[in-house]
Amino acid sequence: MSPAMQPLAVTQQLGSMGLQILPEGTPVNAPVRADAEPLLADFPYRLSDNVRFADLDINQHVNNASYASYFETSRVTLMKDGANGLQPDGFGWVMVRLGINFRAELHWPGRIDLGLGVAKIGRTSVSFDQVVFSEGKCVASARAVNVLVDQATRKPVPLTDGIKTNFRRWLRRGYDGS
């Protein structure tokens, strides 16, 4: 904005472009539906962890980057456990997407509950819905997509029927994997 242009002039200019000008204080986001908050019970794979002092930022709440580690902990713990049949020899999992929704601040000290549920089983990938809960409240949620790759070629490979079956045990409540 040029020094000569005043906020009122900007508002008038925007209005002349066909954009709606909202009165000050008007909310611009759609209200969150009550049913939009995840329930920990909907996530069949769960574990607990501690909030670490090192997770904090200058604002004394958990830094946004720490949530990626929380989500990684639950995914890796599930997938690397040989009893679950999700880590075939000669193959590995590569995360290709992680989208995080920050829902509330999280502070130290504290315990967190991590939940994970399979949302979709694809041809070469699996999508996970994940949550972090503190004191019964969801403070963050995420969708992560992991692709199965051949460790020698580093190329994606189709999921076997056995892997797909093993993932179905971990479907998020209300999801069928498709």
C-alpha positions in Angstrom: 0.0 0.0 0.0 1.5 3.4 -0.9 1.9 5.9 1.9 -0.7 8.1 0.3 -3.4 5.4 0.2 -5.5 5.3 3.4 -7.3 2.2 4.7 -10.6 3.7 3.7 -9.4 4.2 0.1 -8.3 0.5 0.0 -11.7 -0.6 1.3 -13.5 1.5 -1.4 -11.2 0.2 -4.1 -11.9 -3.4 -3.0 -15.6 -2.7 -3.0 -15.4 -1.4 -6.5 -13.8 -4.7 -7.6 -17.0 -6.6 -6.6 -15.6 -7.9 -3.4 -17.8 -7.9 -0.4 -16.6 -5.7 2.4 -17.5 -7.1 5.8 -18.1 -4.9 8.9 -15.2 -5.0 11.4 -15.5 -7.9 13.8 -17.5 -10.1 11.4 -16.3 -13.7 11.6 -15.0 -15.0 8.3 -14.6 -18.7 9.0 -17.5 -21.2 9.0 -18.4 -22.3 12.6 -16.9 -25.6 13.7 -19.6 -28.3 13.9 -19.8 -30.0 17.3 -19.4 -33.4 15.5 -16.2 -32.2 13.8 -14.1 -32.9 17.0 -12.6 -36.3 16.8 -13.2 -38.9 19.5 -10.2 -40.9 20.7 -12.5 -44.0 20.8 -12.7 -43.8 17.0 -9.0 -44.6 16.6 -8.2 -48.3 17.3 -4.4 -47.9 17.7 -3.5 -45.9 20.8 -0.5 -45.2 22.9 0.5 -42.6 25.5 3.6 -40.3 25.6 5.0 -37.4 27.5 5.2 -33.8 26.5 8.9 -33.0 26.7 10.3 -29.7 27.8 12.3 -29.7 24.5 9.0 -29.7 22.6 8.3 -26.1 23.7 8.9 -22.9 21.8 9.4 -19.3 22.9 5.6 -19.0 23.6 5.9 -21.8 26.2 3.5 -24.1 24.3 4.4 -27.1 22.2 6.0 -26.0 18.9 4.1 -27.0 15.7 7.0 -29.1 14.5 6.8 -31.3 17.6 3.4 -32.6 16.5 5.0 -34.3 13.4 7.1 -36.3 15.9 4.1 -37.3 17.9 2.3 -38.5 14.8 5.5 -40.3 13.6 5.7 -42.1 16.9 2.3 -43.7 16.6 2.7 -44.6 12.9 6.2 -46.1 13.3 5.2 -48.0 16.4 2.3 -49.6 14.7 4.1 -50.4 11.4 7.4 -51.6 12.8 5.8 -54.1 15.2 6.4 -57.4 13.5 3.2 -58.8 15.1 1.1 -56.5 12.9 2.4 -57.9 9.6 2.8 -54.4 8.0 6.6 -54.4 7.4 7.5 -57.0 4.8 11.2 -57.9 4.3 12.8 -55.9 1.5 10.2 -53.2 1.6 9.8 -49.9 3.5 7.4 -47.1 4.0 7.9 -43.6 2.8 5.7 -40.7 4.1 4.6 -38.6 1.1 2.1 -36.3 2.8 1.3 -35.0 6.3 -1.4 -32.4 6.9 -1.8 -31.2 10.5 -4.8 -29.4 12.0 -3.8 -27.5 15.3 -6.9 -27.4 17.5 -5.6 -26.1 20.9 -2.5 -25.2 22.7 -0.5 -27.9 24.5 1.8 -27.2 27.4 4.5 -28.9 29.5 4.4 -30.9 31.7 1.8 -33.3 30.6 0.8 -36.7 29.2 -0.7 -37.1 25.7 -2.8 -39.8 24.2 -2.0 -40.6 20.5 -4.6 -42.3 18.3 -4.3 -43.7 14.8 -6.8 -45.2 12.5 -6.5 -46.3 8.8 -8.7 -44.0 6.7 -7.9 -45.4 3.2 -6.1 -48.4 1.8 -4.8 -47.6 -1.7 -3.0 -49.6 -4.4 0.5 -48.6 -3.1 -0.4 -46.4 -0.2 -2.2 -46.2 3.1 -3.7 -43.1 4.6 -3.9 -42.6 8.3 -6.0 -40.3 10.4 -4.2 -39.4 13.6 -4.9 -37.4 16.8 -3.2 -36.0 19.8 -5.3 -35.7 23.0 -4.5 -34.0 26.2 -6.7 -34.2 29.3 -9.6 -35.6 27.2 -9.4 -32.8 24.5 -8.2 -33.2 20.9 -5.3 -30.7 20.5 -4.2 -31.8 17.0 -5.3 -34.0 14.2 -3.6 -35.1 11.0 -3.9 -37.1 7.8 -0.7 -38.9 6.8 -0.1 -40.9 3.5 2.6 -43.5 3.4 3.7 -45.4 0.3 5.2 -48.9 0.3 8.5 -48.9 -1.6 11.0 -51.6 -2.7 14.1 -50.9 -0.7 16.4 -51.9 -3.6 14.7 -49.8 -6.3 13.1 -47.2 -4.1 10.0 -47.5 -6.4 6.4 -47.8 -5.1 5.0 -51.4 -5.1 1.4 -52.6 -4.8 0.2 -53.6 -1.4 -0.2 -57.4 -1.0 -3.6 -58.8 0.0 -2.0 -59.8 3.3 -0.9 -56.3 4.1 -4.3 -54.9 3.1 -6.0 -57.5 5.4 -3.6 -56.6 8.3 -4.4 -52.9 7.9 -8.1 -53.5 8.0 -7.7 -54.4 11.7 -6.8 -50.7 12.3 -9.6 -49.0 10.3 -10.8 -45.8 12.0 -14.4 -46.2 13.2 -16.8 -45.3 10.4 -14.3 -45.9 7.6 -14.2 -49.0 5.3 -10.7 -48.4 3.8 -11.8 -47.3 0.4 
